[in-house]
Amino acid sequence: MIRLFCIALFMGLMMPVASSEGWDPRETAETGKSKLERRSEEGIAAFLERDPSLEIFFDEAYGFAIFPRVGKGGIGIGYARGRGLVYRNSAPQAKAYLNQYSVGAQLGGRSYAEIIFFRDQLEYDTFMQGDFKFRADASAVISTDGAGAATDYSNGVAVFTRERGGAMVDASIGGQQFRVESLD
């Protein structure tokens, strides 16, 4: 019981409150872009700054999903969540939500960004329909100088992560699930 309380407390402190990341009509009126769209664009720029070789993925992928801020925490049982946008032809098409549950040797919390490139329409459509899940054995490439040049698609997707902060010991298994909804 104490373990569950600690997890809930830790996750509550680590994860942003949903309403603080929500849509603010004043921001849209002032800039023409939502906070999520600005954060996504900043996330794309940060990935490219860190690894310019990712440019080929942006140029050649059918589409991609970016989660500019994903928070993960755990004490034996872990949870991660993030919000992002799905892009096609350089324009946002939908909002996407990432949830991940994991179990194993883990302690602490961290924040990272994640980007998923879809090689063709099949993977993109599967993601947009909400049928897309990563299994426990799926892996992501940590974005470093030249990682994009040394990486190829696996099962039609290429996934990159970029650390944002935190400290976590993590030797766990789990899977990511996604939910997509329209921008309306």
C-alpha positions, 0 to 999 in steps of 0.5 A: 500500500505504501508503495502504491501511495509513493508511486501515485505521489511521485507521478502526481508531482512529475506529470504536468496537470492536464489543464495546464497543458490544455488549449488556451484560446488567448494563445491561439489568437495571439500566435495562431498556434496552440501551446502543443503545436509550439512545443512540438515545433520546438521538439522537432528543432531540438531533435534536428539540432542534436542530430542533423542527419534526422533531416532525411527522415523528415524529408522522406517519411510518409508522416510522423508523430512527435511527443515533445514532453513525455514524463516517466516515473516508477518504483518497481511499476512504472508509468509514462505519458505524453501528448503530441501531434501527428504530422503529414506533409509538414502540417499537424493532422491530429493530437496523439496521446502516449501511455506506457506501463512497465514493470521491473527494476526501476526507480526514479523519474525522467523526461524525454521527447519521442518521435515516431516516423512512418515509412509509408501510408500503411503504418501511418493509417494504422497509427491514425486508426488507434491500432498502433502499439509498441511491444515490450521488445520494440526499441528506440534509438537515442538521438545523438550526432549521426544516429539518424544516418545509422538507423533504418526503419524497423517494421515500417517505423523508426523511433528516436528519443531525446533525453530532457532531464531526470534520473532513473534506473530502469531495467524494465519491460513494458509497451506503449499504447497510443490514442489519436483524436482530431484537432477540432 
